[in-house]
Amino acid sequence: MTELTQKATWQALEQHRNTLPHMRELFSTEPQRFNDMSIQACGLLLDYSKNRASKETLSLLFSLAKETQLETKIKAMFAGDIINNTEQRAVLHTALRAPADKVINVDGNNIVAEVQQTLAKMGEFVDSLTTGDWKGYTGKTITDVVSIGIGGSFLGPKIVSQALRPYWSGHLNCHFVANVDGTSITEKLKGLDPQTTLFVMSSKSFGTQETLTNTLTAKEWFLSQGASQADVAKHFVAVSSNVAKATEFGIDANNIFPMWDWVGGRYSLWSAIGLPIALLIGMDNFRELLAGAHEMDEHFANTPLENNMPVIMGLFSLWYGNFFNAQSHVVLTYDHYLRGLPAYFQQLDMESNGKSATLNGTDVDYSTGPIIWGGEGTNGQHAYHQLLHQGTALVPADFIMPLNSHNPVGEHHVQLASNCFGQTQALMQGRTYEEALAELSNSSLDDEQKQLIAKHKVMPGNKPSNTILMDKLTPSTLGSLIALYEHRTFVQGAIWQINSFDQWGVELGKQLGNDVLDRLTADKDASELDASSNNLINLFRQGNI
Ligand SMILES: O=P(O)(O)OC[C@H]1O[C@H](O)[C@H](O)[C@@H](O)[C@@H]1O
């Protein structure tokens, strides 16, 4: 057994789990529950009252957080300690949104100054593109930006740009290419004019196969349409921590925006990786996004655990994963602009906390990161909510909704809100057999049929959810919301004593993929591989089944 599961508090939580009454009962005996179990910070309200928790639960969970030195670990992250121990790196995405006068030293350099310089460089670039000063090789204004990147160098900019659609301020449009599947770039390039298209190649390492291949294809397309090699500088810029490699690739050194190894890919939208966002919403709004995230950083770093939003959310997720065997967590956004957020949180959390070894290499004997999934309300209500309500798996849910819509047409928003709140209520209270039977009292069914149908209409309830509200979706509230989930991920990783900032699990597939590529392209024999891989390779070479 690991130290964590041996802790008296851990064991007390295990005992305590079975003593909790149904949430219906908790609500009926605690009229103050919403007041006691909701907090406001950074433009967000978190209602966590619809959780399987009493005062004792909370007190045990906070004790666990304290005993696992969560507060010390939070301080260590903000101070730039080398908390990513397997890569010997600091973890400082928070420095990307720190105020300009803050000093955070890494290896003797004040990184906040470097961050500010890069933001200024981004600002100049955004200005020159949005004013139309930056011209393409035939003197035309740039109208389209194609962002090429994958993983953390793709999803953040894409989802945030989508979420902040009401803030797009200029004439630019932005397209995203990530997958190495040639269809992705081919379809994106259709209809684009090389004279008015600019490519932003985003790769922290500048070594990612998909991004290099897509950029080469983009460059070939560009050159094949009449542009010359000398014109590339006006149409290709890069964001990378590997400036040398980017220059070698042919990107003009003046057009490379730096990032740093103390920013993890999935935490990097706040850096120059966010350039596509800034191009669409303007630099002032981009700075608002950073300010919102910074506000959440301050809240996380300085608020006692008991009132700390990311801590509370992290602890509840751990509560269900470790003590109720919940294997997944659903994020339900009741806002069409936020429809991509579940995928973003999926990348953030699953790449961070999908680990099985503790920091010192011991195997864990408890669940770590859950499967994060989700979608847009109300669509999901007509699909997978059935399982949330009556399935055998326990799936804790987060409901996210702005109180005011950017598109207040007719009755839409009030209907959206009624669905959102109605769902959390149904999950919590459920429907008993007696209630279901009573609902059928006026039907023409005979008693036997009524009893059968009533049985199928029973909903156990007691299904946990958090509700997160904001006045309106703005760059600032979105910044706070994303930072909230970043820190929630940190809280869980810290208690589980895992490294939330490396991703060794993605390496083997890449390595073997490269080996397979050799076998597919160089006709290298594959018979020494397992029979399945060997046959699949042969079928691909053959080109038909
Ligand atoms: O930005 P890059 O170096 O191109 O990396 C792109 C992505 O690929 C890697 O395999 C990781 O799984 C991601 O964390 C990373 O964001």
The ligand as a MOL file (V3000), in Angstrom:
LIG
                    3D

  0  0  0     0  0            999 V3000
M  V30 BEGIN CTAB
M  V30 COUNTS 16 16 0 0 0
M  V30 BEGIN ATOM
M  V30 1 O 4.1420 21.6940 -29.7020 0
M  V30 2 P 4.7550 20.4070 -30.1130 0
M  V30 3 O 6.1550 20.2530 -29.6300 0
M  V30 4 O 4.6460 20.2290 -31.6000 0
M  V30 5 O 3.9580 19.2520 -29.4280 0
M  V30 6 C 2.6130 19.0080 -29.7240 0
M  V30 7 C 1.9920 17.9910 -28.7750 0
M  V30 8 O 2.5320 16.6990 -29.0170 0
M  V30 9 C 3.0460 15.9020 -27.9760 0
M  V30 10 O 3.1290 14.5790 -28.4080 0
M  V30 11 C 2.3290 15.9730 -26.6810 0
M  V30 12 O 1.4980 14.8700 -26.4570 0
M  V30 13 C 1.5320 17.2550 -26.4840 0
M  V30 14 O 1.6000 17.5850 -25.1280 0
M  V30 15 C 2.0730 18.3790 -27.3140 0
M  V30 16 O 1.3280 19.5440 -27.0880 0
M  V30 END ATOM
M  V30 BEGIN BOND
M  V30 1 2 1 2
M  V30 2 1 2 3
M  V30 3 1 2 4
M  V30 4 1 2 5
M  V30 5 1 5 6
M  V30 6 1 6 7
M  V30 7 1 7 8
M  V30 8 1 7 15
M  V30 9 1 8 9
M  V30 10 1 9 10
M  V30 11 1 9 11
M  V30 12 1 11 12
M  V30 13 1 11 13
M  V30 14 1 13 14
M  V30 15 1 13 15
M  V30 16 1 15 16
M  V30 END BOND
M  V30 END CTAB
M  END
